[in-house]
Amino acid sequence: MTTPEQIKGYIEQGMQCDHVAVQGDGHHFEAVIVSPLFRGKNKVRQHQVVYQALGDRMREEIHALSMQTLTPEQWAERK
């Protein structure tokens, strides 16, 4: 069974991130991902960047992933 920690590691290995937090129960996961790669991209494109980082794991290991994607500037505004 895939853990939130594994998904966090997959994302961090697959793309440049300033912050990644993942929660979940082994089947459904929620992630907050902060990356400069998201600058200038709409939400759909941002999510595609994450899907690309996860690769085939999205089909094989991860069945449901809800994401909140933010640029570093958006993240700083929330603090």
N, CA, C and O of each residue as an XYZ file, in Angstrom:
316
protein
N       0.848     -1.184      0.000
C       0.000      0.000      0.000
C       0.893      1.247      0.000
O       1.874      1.321      0.740
N       0.546      2.192     -0.815
C       1.294      3.431     -0.919
C       1.000      4.337      0.277
O      -0.146      4.463      0.709
N       2.047      4.959      0.800
C       1.894      5.841      1.958
C       2.027      7.310      1.518
O       2.586      7.596      0.460
N       1.514      8.224      2.332
C       1.708      9.644      2.030
C       3.187     10.020      1.910
O       3.556     10.849      1.078
N       4.029      9.408      2.742
C       5.459      9.704      2.702
C       6.071      9.290      1.365
O       6.932      9.993      0.835
N       5.632      8.150      0.816
C       6.131      7.711     -0.483
C       5.732      8.688     -1.578
O       6.553      9.046     -2.423
N       4.489      9.117     -1.569
C       4.024     10.066     -2.589
C       4.799     11.367     -2.475
O       5.195     11.941     -3.490
N       5.020     11.835     -1.272
C       5.812     13.041     -1.052
C       7.196     12.873     -1.673
O       7.681     13.769     -2.364
N       7.818     11.752     -1.434
C       9.139     11.470     -1.997
C       9.124     11.409     -3.515
O      10.033     11.927     -4.164
N       8.110     10.786     -4.086
C       8.005     10.703     -5.548
C       7.917     12.099     -6.157
O       8.570     12.388     -7.160
N       7.107     12.961     -5.545
C       6.936     14.318     -6.065
C       8.246     15.088     -5.946
O       8.670     15.753     -6.890
N       8.886     14.994     -4.780
C      10.139     15.728     -4.560
C      11.250     15.252     -5.493
O      12.084     16.052     -5.917
N      11.270     13.968     -5.813
C      12.278     13.432     -6.720
C      12.007     13.816     -8.166
O      12.936     13.951     -8.962
N      10.737     13.993     -8.506
C      10.359     14.207     -9.895
C      10.283     15.652    -10.343
O      10.186     15.920    -11.541
N      10.325     16.608     -9.390
C      10.208     18.006     -9.777
C      10.792     18.903     -8.691
O      10.961     18.485     -7.546
N      11.093     20.127     -9.064
C      11.608     21.111     -8.108
C      10.462     21.588     -7.227
O       9.443     22.072     -7.721
N      10.640     21.447     -5.916
C       9.596     21.849     -4.962
C      10.211     22.642     -3.818
O      11.329     22.367     -3.383
N       9.466     23.624     -3.341
C       9.852     24.353     -2.141
C       9.192     23.740     -0.906
O       9.718     23.837      0.203
N       8.039     23.110     -1.110
C       7.287     22.515     -0.001
C       6.348     21.456     -0.570
O       5.701     21.669     -1.595
N       6.284     20.320      0.104
C       5.322     19.267     -0.256
C       4.786     18.674      1.046
O       5.557     18.298      1.929
N       3.476     18.595      1.156
C       2.826     17.934      2.294
C       1.746     17.025      1.725
O       0.925     17.454      0.914
N       1.753     15.765      2.154
C       0.767     14.799      1.663
C       0.126     14.099      2.847
O       0.804     13.674      3.783
N      -1.191     13.987      2.787
C      -1.953     13.240      3.782
C      -2.807     12.223      3.029
O      -3.148     12.422      1.863
N      -3.143     11.143      3.706
C      -4.020     10.180      3.069
C      -4.146      8.898      3.856
O      -3.469      8.683      4.861
N      -5.044      8.043      3.362
C      -5.358      6.795      4.053
C      -4.878      5.557      3.306
O      -5.262      4.438      3.648
N      -4.043      5.749      2.290
C      -3.578      4.617      1.500
C      -4.329      4.466      0.195
O      -3.852      3.792     -0.718
N      -5.494      5.082      0.089
C      -6.296      5.026     -1.135
C      -6.566      6.419     -1.681
O      -6.466      6.646     -2.886
N      -6.904      7.338     -0.811
C      -7.197      8.719     -1.187
C      -6.164      9.627     -0.526
O      -5.888      9.513      0.668
N      -5.601     10.527     -1.323
C      -4.540     11.390     -0.825
C      -4.844     12.848     -1.146
O      -5.513     13.163     -2.130
N      -4.331     13.730     -0.285
C      -4.423     15.172     -0.493
C      -3.016     15.728     -0.386
O      -2.277     15.385      0.537
N      -2.638     16.593     -1.333
C      -1.292     17.146     -1.338
C      -1.330     18.661     -1.488
O      -2.170     19.211     -2.201
N      -0.407     19.321     -0.804
C      -0.133     20.744     -1.005
C       1.282     20.791     -1.574
O       2.229     20.313     -0.949
N       1.416     21.369     -2.760
C       2.700     21.381     -3.447
C       3.032     22.820     -3.834
O       2.240     23.503     -4.482
N       4.214     23.263     -3.423
C       4.679     24.614     -3.734
C       5.906     24.478     -4.627
O       6.889     23.838     -4.253
N       5.839     25.084     -5.808
C       6.946     24.963     -6.748
C       7.056     26.199     -7.626
O       6.041     26.756     -8.044
N       8.287     26.636     -7.910
C       8.468     27.725     -8.867
C       8.083     27.307    -10.285
O       7.862     28.162    -11.143
N       8.001     26.012    -10.533
C       7.597     25.513    -11.852
C       6.152     25.886    -12.192
O       5.750     25.836    -13.354
N       5.385     26.256    -11.184
C       3.970     26.595    -11.396
C       3.760     28.032    -11.872
O       2.663     28.395    -12.296
N       4.801     28.841    -11.801
C       4.659     30.249    -12.204
C       4.210     30.350    -13.654
O       4.768     29.702    -14.539
N       3.188     31.177    -13.883
C       2.704     31.424    -15.235
C       1.838     30.323    -15.816
O       1.440     30.399    -16.979
N       1.537     29.291    -15.020
C       0.711     28.180    -15.494
C      -0.639     28.209    -14.781
O      -0.725     28.553    -13.602
N      -1.698     27.839    -15.521
C      -3.002     27.717    -14.877
C      -3.036     26.418    -14.063
O      -2.101     25.620    -14.126
N      -4.097     26.213    -13.312
C      -4.181     25.046    -12.419
C      -4.075     23.725    -13.172
O      -3.437     22.789    -12.692
N      -4.688     23.642    -14.336
C      -4.627     22.399    -15.118
C      -3.179     22.081    -15.478
O      -2.736     20.943    -15.316
N      -2.441     23.074    -15.962
C      -1.036     22.875    -16.339
C      -0.189     22.548    -15.104
O       0.729     21.731    -15.176
N      -0.501     23.188    -13.974
C       0.232     22.896    -12.738
C       0.043     21.438    -12.339
O       1.002     20.758    -11.973
N      -1.184     20.969    -12.411
C      -1.463     19.580    -12.050
C      -0.788     18.627    -13.025
O      -0.339     17.552    -12.627
N      -0.711     19.003    -14.285
C      -0.029     18.165    -15.271
C       1.458     18.028    -14.946
O       2.051     16.975    -15.177
N       2.056     19.087    -14.414
C       3.465     19.017    -13.993
C       3.628     17.957    -12.899
O       4.572     17.168    -12.925
N       2.707     17.948    -11.949
C       2.767     16.959    -10.862
C       2.517     15.556    -11.414
O       3.231     14.621    -11.053
N       1.518     15.395    -12.280
C       1.248     14.085    -12.874
C       2.461     13.569    -13.633
O       2.762     12.376    -13.593
N       3.153     14.461    -14.322
C       4.353     14.058    -15.053
C       5.431     13.574    -14.079
O       6.122     12.591    -14.351
N       5.570     14.257    -12.959
C       6.550     13.852    -11.952
C       6.216     12.474    -11.377
O       7.113     11.685    -11.080
N       4.932     12.194    -11.224
C       4.509     10.907    -10.663
C       4.522      9.788    -11.692
O       4.628      8.615    -11.336
N       4.415     10.145    -12.964
C       4.496      9.148    -14.039
C       3.455      8.057    -13.924
O       2.292      8.321    -13.618
N       3.881      6.826    -14.173
C       2.978      5.674    -14.176
C       2.394      5.364    -12.797
O       1.422      4.617    -12.688
N       2.980      5.928    -11.758
C       2.446      5.679    -10.415
C       0.999      6.152    -10.280
O       0.236      5.615     -9.478
N       0.625      7.165    -11.073
C      -0.757      7.658    -11.026
C      -1.741      6.592    -11.502
O      -2.896      6.582    -11.076
N      -1.304      5.718    -12.358
C      -2.186      4.649    -12.842
C      -2.081      3.394    -11.986
O      -3.059      2.668    -11.808
N      -0.891      3.147    -11.461
C      -0.638      1.866    -10.804
C      -0.776      1.910     -9.283
O      -1.359      1.001     -8.692
N      -0.252      2.947     -8.648
C      -0.205      2.984     -7.184
C      -1.170      3.980     -6.554
O      -1.729      3.728     -5.487
N      -1.360      5.116     -7.226
C      -2.126      6.213     -6.643
C      -3.457      6.308     -7.369
O      -3.500      6.583     -8.568
N      -4.531      6.082     -6.648
C      -5.838      6.050     -7.303
C      -6.591      7.366     -7.202
O      -7.378      7.699     -8.089
N      -6.362      8.112     -6.141
C      -7.062      9.386     -5.970
C      -6.117     10.376     -5.287
O      -5.684     10.160     -4.155
N      -5.808     11.461     -5.994
C      -4.925     12.483     -5.454
C      -5.542     13.849     -5.694
O      -5.696     14.288     -6.834
N      -5.891     14.506     -4.609
C      -6.396     15.872     -4.661
C      -5.210     16.793     -4.387
O      -4.467     16.591     -3.427
N      -5.039     17.809     -5.241
C      -3.866     18.669     -5.110
C      -4.245     20.128     -4.938
O      -5.207     20.620     -5.528
N      -3.465     20.801     -4.119
C      -3.489     22.252     -4.063
C      -2.091     22.672     -4.494
O      -1.115     22.403     -3.795
N      -1.992     23.330     -5.641
C      -0.699     23.737     -6.182
C      -0.549     25.244     -6.055
O      -1.464     26.005     -6.369
N       0.631     25.663     -5.587
C       0.892     27.076     -5.336
C       2.297     27.444     -5.788
O       3.216     26.628     -5.724
N       2.454     28.680     -6.246
C       3.784     29.214     -6.485
C       4.374     29.615     -5.131
O       3.636     29.743     -4.154
N       5.687     29.814     -5.060
C       6.269     30.266     -3.792
C       5.664     31.593     -3.313
O       5.512     31.810     -2.111
N       5.322     32.468     -4.250
C       4.723     33.748     -3.878
C       3.332     33.557     -3.273
O       2.994     34.200     -2.279
N       2.537     32.688     -3.861
C       1.202     32.397     -3.316
C       1.325     31.763     -1.936
O       0.541     32.068     -1.037
N       2.303     30.885     -1.768
C       2.522     30.225     -0.488
C       2.911     31.249      0.577
O       2.434     31.175      1.709
N       3.768     32.198      0.226
C       4.215     33.219      1.169
C       3.055     34.099      1.624
O       3.021     34.545      2.770
N       2.114     34.344      0.732
C       0.937     35.169      1.074
C       0.040     34.471      2.093
O      -0.669     35.137      2.848
N       0.062     33.161      2.124
C      -0.813     32.401      3.023
C      -0.279     32.363      4.445
O      -1.029     32.081      5.379
N       0.997     32.640      4.620
C       1.612     32.539      5.954
C       1.318     33.748      6.791
O       1.758     33.827      7.938
